[in-house]
Amino acid sequence: MPILTALAGAVTDVIPAAPGWRVDVYAPAEVEGVPVASAVVAWASIADPDTAGGIRLVPMFLAAGRAWTPDQFKAAYGQTLDVRVAPAQ
């Protein structure tokens, strides 16, 4: 049986998220124009050869009219952002 491999950073799977989670984004004072994040809508497995098992499980959340992973959001709005998952209130 062949071993499946994926390029580092590639999304290998997406599963729907259970309700009750949101993403909070914290930005330094000098960073402006960061859209407000919202509910976690899915979880994505990202190929990462540096982690145990070769994948990371990350939230996909809504902001600025689309779904994002934390890596995509930081690439668009700044690497200094702190993206955290929290229970929805």
C-alpha positions in Angstrom: 0.0 0.0 0.0 1.5 3.4 -1.0 2.0 6.0 1.7 0.1 9.2 0.9 2.0 12.4 1.3 1.0 16.1 1.0 2.9 19.3 0.6 3.6 21.1 3.9 0.8 23.6 4.5 -1.8 21.8 2.3 -5.3 21.3 3.6 -5.7 17.5 3.6 -9.3 17.3 5.0 -12.1 19.5 6.4 -14.8 18.4 8.8 -17.8 20.4 10.1 -17.4 21.9 13.5 -19.9 21.3 16.3 -21.6 24.5 17.4 -20.4 26.4 20.5 -16.9 27.7 19.4 -15.7 31.0 18.2 -12.3 32.6 17.2 -11.0 35.7 18.9 -8.3 37.7 17.2 -5.9 39.9 19.2 -3.8 42.5 17.3 -1.1 44.8 18.5 -2.1 48.4 18.9 -0.3 49.5 15.7 -2.2 47.0 13.5 -5.4 48.4 11.9 -8.1 47.0 9.6 -8.3 43.5 11.0 -11.8 42.1 10.4 -13.7 40.7 13.3 -13.6 36.9 13.5 -16.7 34.9 14.2 -17.8 31.3 14.7 -15.7 28.2 14.1 -17.4 26.5 11.1 -15.1 23.6 10.5 -11.8 22.0 11.4 -9.1 21.5 8.8 -6.2 19.1 8.9 -3.1 20.8 7.6 0.0 18.8 6.4 2.9 19.5 8.7 5.9 17.2 8.7 7.2 18.8 11.8 4.4 17.6 14.0 3.6 14.2 15.4 1.5 12.3 12.9 2.3 14.8 10.1 -0.8 17.0 10.5 -2.1 19.9 12.5 -5.9 20.3 13.3 -6.8 24.0 13.0 -10.1 25.9 13.1 -11.8 27.4 10.1 -13.7 30.5 11.0 -15.7 33.3 9.3 -14.4 36.8 8.9 -14.8 39.4 6.1 -17.3 37.3 4.2 -15.2 34.1 3.9 -13.8 31.1 5.8 -10.2 31.3 7.0 -7.6 29.1 8.7 -5.4 31.0 11.2 -2.4 30.7 8.8 -4.4 32.3 5.9 -5.7 35.1 8.2 -2.2 35.9 9.5 -0.8 35.9 5.9 -3.5 38.4 4.9 -3.6 40.7 7.9 -0.2 40.2 9.7 1.9 37.6 11.4 1.7 39.4 14.7 -2.0 38.5 15.2 -2.9 36.1 18.0 -5.7 33.8 16.9 -7.4 31.8 19.7 -10.4 29.4 19.9 -12.8 30.0 22.8 -16.2 28.8 23.8 -19.0 30.8 22.3 -21.1 32.7 24.7 
